[in-house]
């Protein structure tokens, strides 16, 4: 086994890091204050191939491997988990199903402009009473001649207020349970499709979130991803598995940022006549944080490699999601503690990472759900 990043990986990592510092970092605080995502960065990222890092070149992607994609997400999250969260939808949830299962027409109309940054994607799965348990959704899609009539209400949809299209998840046949679920592409402006007001969140504030309402929303039959007979639950599972793996990179980036700013602070903060990094308890906390970050990256890269090789990795993906998100919260909490009173002040950046980290164990499958998935994969 080779755990060393290739020369191409390192060059990509450096280029993305430079882009984040120059183009994204200056926009974060204003975006957090206003609760608005800086959409102007999308076209710049599209030109550089960042929005389609692991997507085929024929659709405007870079054709890189899954590790490269993880490196990109890692670097983004070292600057802003909110920006990273919005980009994760653009990079996967709102595009991966189209790449893997969509028609050529759908790829040209939606995937290509999403990769170039011309269109913003969202993914409409979660409902008030159904999120981690996707089979419990109430949304429906009823065939009517050459159209489908969509009905349902979705909530907590990232990129909802600003999306040009969303991927709607609903039942075409409730009697078939999982196999009766399908995915549809719905364009902004379609009659019957409305976006609720922007939601006010504790963290990830720069990532715009809203409710999505589908009230007798008519879409052409060509809007379905794949076919009704095939069912969309497999598409949904594969998409969520992709998300769980890259969540590890998300946690690694946020945790690295917390670690770096904490090391910088404890070197400067003086108590009892010396920098607090001289205290053994502080050094032990830093050692623990560094250990967790290394483990997060290691299990993430392993799962990414397995996914790249086409190997079964449902268990490993849930390992990543469960461990990484729980560890990121511990790291953020330790960083806040070592900052003391200064960390609790809004002008100190670490409080933002602390607030953002709290969402990680909830979104895209809670920690409790990951335990259930892992137990099932282990045969229990």
C-alpha positions in Angstrom: 0.0 0.0 0.0 1.2 3.5 -0.9 0.1 6.3 1.5 2.1 9.0 -0.3 0.3 11.6 -2.3 1.4 11.8 -5.9 3.1 14.8 -7.4 -0.2 15.6 -9.2 -2.0 15.5 -5.9 0.4 17.8 -4.2 0.3 20.3 -7.1 -3.5 20.3 -7.1 -3.6 20.7 -3.3 -1.3 23.8 -3.5 -3.3 25.4 -6.3 -6.6 24.9 -4.5 -5.1 26.3 -1.3 -3.9 29.4 -3.1 -7.3 29.9 -4.7 -9.1 29.5 -1.4 -6.9 32.1 0.3 -7.1 34.6 -2.6 -10.7 34.2 -3.9 -12.8 32.7 -1.1 -11.3 33.8 2.3 -11.9 37.5 1.7 -15.6 36.9 1.1 -16.4 34.6 4.1 -17.0 37.0 6.9 -19.3 39.2 4.9 -21.2 36.2 3.6 -21.6 34.8 7.1 -22.9 38.2 8.3 -25.4 38.5 5.4 -26.2 34.8 5.1 -25.5 35.0 1.4 -23.4 32.6 -0.7 -20.8 34.4 -3.0 -22.1 33.0 -6.3 -19.4 34.8 -8.2 -16.8 32.3 -7.2 -18.6 29.5 -9.1 -17.7 30.6 -12.5 -14.0 31.1 -11.4 -14.0 27.6 -10.0 -15.7 26.2 -13.1 -13.0 27.7 -15.3 -10.3 25.9 -13.2 -12.2 22.6 -13.3 -12.7 22.6 -9.5 -16.5 22.0 -9.7 -16.0 18.7 -11.6 -12.7 17.5 -10.1 -13.5 13.8 -10.5 -16.0 14.1 -13.4 -15.1 13.1 -17.0 -13.4 15.7 -19.1 -16.1 15.2 -21.8 -18.6 17.1 -19.6 -16.1 19.8 -18.5 -14.6 18.0 -15.5 -11.0 17.4 -14.7 -11.1 13.6 -14.8 -9.1 13.3 -11.6 -9.5 10.6 -9.0 -11.5 10.5 -5.8 -8.4 11.4 -3.7 -8.0 14.6 -5.7 -11.7 15.4 -5.0 -11.1 14.9 -1.2 -8.1 17.1 -1.3 -10.1 19.9 -2.9 -12.9 19.6 -0.3 -10.4 19.5 2.5 -8.8 22.7 1.4 -12.1 24.5 0.9 -13.2 23.6 4.5 -10.0 25.0 6.0 -11.4 28.4 4.9 -15.1 27.9 5.3 -17.3 24.9 6.1 -20.3 26.9 4.9 -18.9 27.6 1.5 -17.7 23.9 1.4 -21.2 22.7 2.3 -22.8 24.6 -0.6 -20.1 23.3 -3.0 -20.6 19.8 -1.9 -24.1 19.9 -3.4 -22.7 21.4 -6.6 -19.9 18.7 -6.6 -22.1 15.7 -5.9 -25.6 15.6 -4.5 -27.0 17.8 -7.2 -24.8 16.4 -10.0 -23.6 12.9 -9.3 -27.0 11.2 -10.0 -27.1 12.9 -13.4 -23.6 11.8 -14.2 -24.2 8.2 -13.1 -27.7 7.6 -14.2 -28.9 10.5 -16.3 -29.5 10.7 -20.1 -27.1 12.4 -22.4 -29.6 15.2 -22.8 -29.7 15.7 -19.1 -25.9 15.7 -18.9 -25.7 18.4 -21.5 -28.5 20.5 -20.1 -27.7 20.3 -16.4 -24.4 18.6 -15.6 -22.2 20.5 -18.0 -23.4 24.0 -16.9 -23.2 22.9 -13.2 -19.6 21.9 -13.7 -18.8 25.2 -15.4 -20.5 27.1 -12.7 -23.3 28.5 -14.9 -26.0 26.7 -13.1 -26.4 26.1 -9.3 -27.7 22.7 -8.2 -29.7 21.5 -5.1 -30.9 18.2 -3.9 -34.5 17.9 -2.5 -34.7 14.8 -0.3 -35.3 15.7 3.4 -38.8 16.3 4.7 -40.2 17.3 8.1 -40.7 13.6 9.0 -38.2 11.9 6.8 -34.5 12.5 6.4 -32.1 9.8 7.3 -34.9 7.3 6.7 -35.4 8.2 3.1 -38.0 5.5 2.5 -40.4 7.4 4.8 -40.7 10.4 2.4 -44.2 11.4 1.5 -43.5 13.3 -1.7 -45.1 11.7 -4.8 -44.6 11.8 -8.6 -47.7 10.6 -10.5 -47.5 9.9 -14.2 -49.9 11.9 -16.3 -49.5 11.2 -20.0 -46.1 12.7 -21.1 -45.6 14.3 -17.7 -45.3 13.7 -14.0 -47.2 15.6 -11.4 -45.0 16.3 -8.3 -46.3 17.0 -4.9 -44.5 17.3 -1.6 -42.7 19.7 0.7 -38.9 19.4 1.3 -37.0 21.1 4.1 -33.4 22.1 5.0 -32.4 22.2 1.3 -28.9 23.6 0.8 -28.6 26.0 -2.1 -32.4 26.1 -2.2 -32.8 29.9 -2.4 -30.2 30.2 -5.2 -30.5 27.0 -7.2 -31.3 26.9 -10.9 -32.5 23.3 -10.6 -33.1 20.8 -8.0 -33.2 17.0 -7.9 -36.6 16.0 -6.4 -36.9 12.7 -4.7 -40.4 11.2 -4.6 -42.5 8.0 -4.9 -43.9 7.0 -8.2 -45.3 3.8 -6.6 -45.7 3.7 -2.8 -46.6 0.0 -2.9 -43.1 -0.8 -4.0 -41.6 0.9 -1.0 -37.9 1.5 -1.7 -38.1 0.4 -5.3 -40.9 2.9 -5.9 -38.7 6.0 -5.4 -37.5 8.0 -8.3 -35.4 11.1 -8.9 -36.5 14.0 -11.1 -34.8 17.2 -12.3 -37.0 20.3 -11.7 -35.9 23.7 -13.1 -36.4 26.9 -11.2 -39.4 28.7 -12.4 -41.4 25.6 -13.2 -45.1 26.3 -12.3 -46.0 24.7 -8.9 -42.3 24.7 -7.7 -41.7 27.4 -5.1 -38.9 28.2 -2.7 -39.5 29.1 0.9 -37.8 31.9 2.7 -34.1 31.5 3.6 -33.7 29.7 6.9 -31.8 31.2 9.8 -29.2 28.6 11.0 -26.8 28.5 14.0 -23.9 27.6 11.7 -23.0 27.2 8.1 -24.7 30.5 7.6 -23.1 31.4 4.3 -24.7 28.2 2.8 -28.2 29.3 1.9 -30.9 26.9 3.0 -34.7 26.9 2.4 -37.9 24.8 2.2 -38.9 23.6 -1.3 -42.6 23.2 -2.1 -44.0 21.2 -5.0 -47.7 21.8 -5.5 -49.0 19.9 -8.6 -45.7 20.7 -10.2 -45.8 19.3 -13.7 -42.5 18.2 -15.3 -42.0 16.4 -18.6 -41.4 12.6 -18.5 -37.9 13.3 -19.6 -37.2 14.9 -16.3 -36.9 11.5 -14.6 -33.3 10.3 -13.9 -33.0 6.8 -15.3 -36.3 5.0 -15.7 -39.3 4.5 -13.4 -39.0 0.7 -13.6 -35.4 0.7 -12.5 -36.3 2.7 -9.4 -34.2 5.5 -7.9 -33.4 4.1 -4.4 -30.2 2.6 -5.7 -29.3 6.0 -7.2 -30.1 7.6 -3.9 -28.0 5.1 -1.9 -25.0 5.6 -4.3 -25.3 9.4 -4.1 -25.5 9.3 -0.3 -22.5 7.0 -0.1 -20.5 9.4 -2.2 -21.5 12.1 0.3 -20.5 10.1 3.3 -17.0 9.5 2.0 -16.3 13.2 1.1 -17.6 14.2 4.6 -14.4 12.8 5.9 -12.5 15.4 3.8 -14.9 18.0 5.0 -14.1 17.1 8.7 -10.4 17.0 8.0 -10.4 20.5 6.6 -12.4 22.0 9.4 -10.4 20.2 12.0 -7.1 21.3 10.4 -8.2 24.9 10.5 -9.2 24.6 14.2 -5.9 22.9 15.0 -3.8 25.5 13.2 -5.4 28.5 14.8 -5.3 26.9 18.2 -1.6 26.2 17.9 -1.0 29.8 16.9 -3.1 31.1 19.9 -1.6 28.9 22.6 1.9 30.0 21.5 1.0 33.6 22.0 -1.3 33.4 25.0 0.6 34.0 28.2 -0.6 32.9 31.6 1.4 32.7 34.8 4.3 34.3 33.1 4.7 31.9 30.1 2.9 30.8 26.9 0.2 28.3 27.8 1.7 25.8 25.2 4.3 25.2 27.9 1.7 23.5 30.0 1.6 19.7 29.6 -2.2 19.5 29.5 -2.3 21.9 26.5 0.4 19.9 24.6 -1.6 16.7 25.3 -4.7 18.3 23.9 -2.9 19.4 20.7 -1.4 15.9 20.3 -4.9 14.4 20.6 -6.2 16.8 18.0 -3.4 16.0 15.6 -4.0 12.3 16.1 -7.7 12.6 15.2 -7.0 14.6 12.1 -4.5 12.0 10.8 -7.0 9.2 11.4 -9.8 11.2 9.7 -7.7 11.6 6.6 -6.5 8.0 6.6 -9.9 6.4 6.7 -11.2 8.9 4.2 -8.6 8.2 1.7 -9.1 4.4 2.1 -12.8 4.7 1.5 -12.2 7.1 -1.4 -9.8 4.6 -3.0 -12.3 1.7 -2.5 -15.0 3.8 -4.2 -12.6 4.6 -7.0 -11.9 0.9 -7.5 -15.6 0.1 -7.6 -15.3 -2.0 -4.4 -18.3 -2.4 -2.0 -17.7 0.3 0.6 -21.1 1.0 2.3 -19.6 0.1 5.7 -16.4 2.0 5.2 -18.3 5.1 4.0 -20.4 5.0 7.2 -17.2 4.5 9.3 -15.9 7.7 7.7 -19.1 9.7 8.3 -19.5 8.5 11.9 -15.9 8.8 13.1 -15.0 11.9 11.3 -18.0 14.0 12.3 -17.8 12.9 15.9 -14.0 13.6 16.0 -14.4 17.0 14.3 -16.8 18.1 17.0 -14.3 17.0 19.7 -11.5 18.9 17.9 -13.6 22.0 17.6 -14.6 21.8 21.2 -11.0 21.3 22.4 -9.9 24.3 20.2 -12.6 26.5 21.8 -11.6 25.4 25.3 -8.0 26.2 24.7 -9.0 29.7 23.4 -10.7 30.4 26.6 -12.9 33.5 26.8 -11.4 34.8 23.5 -12.8 31.9 21.6 -16.4 32.7 22.7 -16.2 36.1 21.1 -17.8 36.6 17.7 -14.7 38.4 16.3 -12.6 35.2 16.9 -12.8 32.9 13.9 -12.8 29.7 15.9 -16.3 30.2 17.1 -17.5 29.9 13.5 -15.8 26.6 13.0 -17.2 25.4 16.3 -20.7 26.3 15.3 -20.3 24.8 11.8 -18.9 21.5 13.2 -22.1 20.9 15.2 -24.1 20.3 12.1 -21.8 17.5 10.8 -23.2 14.7 12.9 -26.8 15.6 11.8 -26.7 16.3 8.1 -26.5 13.6 5.4 -27.3 10.8 7.8 -27.1 11.2 11.6 -24.5 9.5 13.8 -27.3 7.2 15.0 -28.1 6.2 11.4 -24.5 5.4 10.7 -24.4 3.1 13.7 -27.4 1.3 12.2 -25.8 1.0 8.7 -22.5 -0.3 10.1 -24.3 -2.9 12.3 -26.3 -4.1 9.3 -23.2 -4.3 7.2 -21.5 -6.4 9.9 -24.4 -8.8 9.8 -26.1 -7.9 13.1 
